[in-house]
Amino acid sequence: MLIQLKNMMKVYRTEDVETTALNAVNIDITKGEFVAIMGPSGCGKSTLLNILGMLDTPSDGSYTFLDEEIGKYSESQLADIRKRNIGFIFQSFNLIDELNVFENIELALLYHNIPASERRDRVTKVMERMGIAHRASHMPAQLSGGQQQRVAVARAIVAEPNLILAAEPTGNLDSVHGEEVMNMLTELNNAGTTVVMVTHSPAHAEYARRVINLFDGQVVTENLKAAE
Amino acid sequence: MFQNYFAATLRHLRDHKLYALINVLGLSIGLASCLLIILFVRHETSYDTFLPNLDRLYRFESMVNIPGRPPVAVPRGYGATKEIFTEAFDEIETYTIFQSRFGRVMNEADGISENFIYGDENLFKVLQLPFIEGDPETAMSTPGGVVLTEEMALKHLGEGPYLGREITLYDQYERNHKVTGILKDIPDTSHIVFDIVLPIDMQIQGQPDPNGQTALERWNGVAFYNYFTLKEGANLTRIENTIDDLIDQYFPDRIAALVNKKGSELFKHYIMPVADIHLKSPSNGGMKPSGSMTIIYSFGGIAIMILAIASINFMNLATARSTLRAREVAVRKVMGANRGQLFWQFQSESLLFAVISLLFAMLLVAGVLPAFNGFTNREISFLTIFEPTMLAASLGLTILVGLVAGIHPSIVLSGIRPSRVLMANKSVNTGSAKLRAGLVILQFVISSVLVIGTGLVFAQTWYAQNRDLGYNRDNLMVIRGLGQEGVGSSQEAFRDRVRQLPGVEDASLSNFGPSDGDNTGYSYKVPGLEQRIIVFFRSIDFDYFDMMDVDVIAGRKLDPNFNDIITNVPNDATEEERNTPTKSNIVINMAAVKALGFGTAENAVGKVIFTGDENQNSSTIVGVIPNVHLTSPRVELNAYVYMVDKANFLNLNVRYSGENPEEVGLAIDRLWQEMFPGTPSFRQYLDENIANQFRGETIQGTLLGVFSGLAILIASMGLFALSSFTVARRTKEIGLRKVMGASSKTIVILLLRQLSTPVLIANIIALPIGWYAISQWMQNFQYRLDMPIYFSAMAVAAIVFTLVLSWATVAHHAIRVAQSKPINALRYE
């Protein structure tokens, strides 16, 4: 079992308003799965992904990652688990404007104590695989949206994570580039990487083997498709 | 890894040049100010450290307590105490006395005026200045010898070697001296100024005065520098405890009776370690002007304030702009960076800023050091900055600034939560808005204090120099040197011929110029009063008061038709002649009326007062003038007596017509050369003389002005950048206001009004601080401007200035955003 959420609660409090973003969510994800999370705006998809990615901490409930209960872990302990296991892909790519393509991808290896020469090799390899090697010294602003998302995918996979979390990875792309990204995710999943993806698009959710529908912070349906 | 950090930093700066410029410029100026003060402090604290026996080296100084006059510290003592102290105190190893006088080197026709030091045989055993030629042990024991500094030797004798060569000197009389030693030029960091050093000359220091005493024996003045070394291991306690009694044993009763004080009270001796002379000796006017801890503290304080303003800019701009770096932080965190790593990334960025600024600061220091040296009258070398301790201090300061300025931004930036930035695409909370506002207030407090301080320093310095002194001070110049041998007794003839010169309106003789300080006084016996009263004395000719537009308020002026000229006893007078009673007529000022106890001017006229050991000489008061400040405007006006004493006509005061003062001056010089060939003269404008007396304050004021200007400039740059950021953040709000019907004008007013509140708060905080600081500084002055009125005026000026400045700073951004179409504003996010 890769991920086990039990009674996961997330409540946002301001001075006089309390908003329940996640309400007693129970989800299990095993290694090698491809899971799509769907639901209308404000249903808690992003919150769920943030908690799965250890970018946010739950208000209550238990989160077991690789059989470790991580609910009470400190920020730096979480950062450590995250960097060893999780790669992220975002709707808005989130490349750093001041770093070039190579340096953006290298970021994912920077905090792993990997020697510079090995970093260079691995970044070069992944750039070749994603077809962006000739763009290595370009700045993000010089790239098209599809190319930027390829850089983002390259950055997500260069550290060879167990889990890829993708937040609306196709949201800012046209249909051709969107499909390209979905194919890449499928390929990664076929190679054994667990993929959890938040999406609005039913068509892209079709790529996943399991679809979780959220509504008002609760899991309403889980559709498991037969193995192909 | 650092490569990756710095790649982001440098490209960020490249894309935000204004931000980078403001930070680097501000920090550079702040650091440069601090480097200057570090150099200055290091210079000021290294005085005389080159003297090998510094830890055992002392100087006797005297606190002069003339009755009726505030105590004055003088760096000298008696000539007579050398033998007395050496015999009485076993602790003393070697003792030396010397005197400083002006003389002339006669290699050219008129001679060149130089500073002569007349010292005894121990001079260079006590003050162990390095010699280039000759033997310090014997250089001063050769009669007719002379020791020159390298500079003097080169100036008057050309290239060396110099030993045994002759130089013709004039002081009282002309003679040849043989060079017995050459001193290595004395560094700027020494309180000692020696140019030409001669053995004590019995024809000068050994000449008896009218009382039959030589300068070496005299007790009525402190004319000799006294230095001594203590034996190894000895201490000063016994000397300090018994010195007063010892002086009283020898001090003549005659002088003590004149002032009603014991000798040890009249000239109170104290011991000053030579190591402390430059910064701590209370006596100014030694061989060179001394330093002052106050200047170090005040200048250091301002430097630190400038640095603080620059650091605040750095902090505020970095946190305000954290939104721009939020994505970078968030992505790095997602990639596994922990908070500590990011904290240090931003700290190292801040350090990088500081180090870059240090390099610029060094260039700035190199550029302004010559001007700074000129202003402070120092010779500080820029290369000093590369000494290991100085480098360490500069680097240490830079690192400290980098770390301190970086802490807050680094905490804010490293604390950004990635989930908010990356997923929701929401703007980050740049939560420290309140802190930023507080820091901006702090900047304005500093700026406002500096504005108030600068304004009042200038106002007070101007007032001190230009206030009404009670006489007509327009177009006056003073010709000095009429007491010299070459002039003989032609003072009045010279005056009469000067009066004939075109452009000269009037001329009159006196012993001192109108703005000169207090010097000699008479001790008067007033019938009915137990104590004798000291009254300072001015000799004037009959036209002096008319020329100065001074009138009597009672009695009459000194008048040639009366017997108003005092009789002088010649130097070679017999004892009997000396004791013959004299009679004279005098005019006094109102301060003297009070001091002598006559109450009113009318009451004083006709009164007779007495001088002399036996009260045998009588002076009749024939007139009273009001309290006209005919002395140095720096000091409180004392009791003065005016008389016509022709032996004391040492200066000619000239009123010129004002069209061509320089031409009048040259005509006077030509006349002087014609009448007294070979005798040097010295001409000075009255305004110059007064300005010189306030040189210290003028320098302080100018430095304060320059640094205040810099501080305000840096603060404004910071506010400009900060406002561009805050106004941009409020674009949406302003757009909505406009949609709701607000006009551009109301929006600009709204923005300016919101800015005015912190500026006003800052001024309210600044006022008491400014009041306190200025009141302290005003203590330097005897005559102060009306503080409440001027302070209020300056406070209003500071408030208006800071408000207008802040408005002008943000107006650009405010107007731009207020005039933009609301739809642009709303689309902005």
Interface residues (C-beta under 8 A of the other chain):
Chain A: S46 L49 N50 G53 L55 D56 E75 S76 A79 D80 R82 K83 R84 F88 F90 S92 N94 L95 I96 D97 E98 L99 E103 E106 L107 A108 L110 Y111 H112 R155 A167
Chain B: M1 N4 A7 A8 T9 R11 H12 D15 R327 E328 A330 V331 R332 K333 V334 M335 G336 A337 N338 R339 G340 Q341 R417 P418 S419 L422 M423 A424 N425
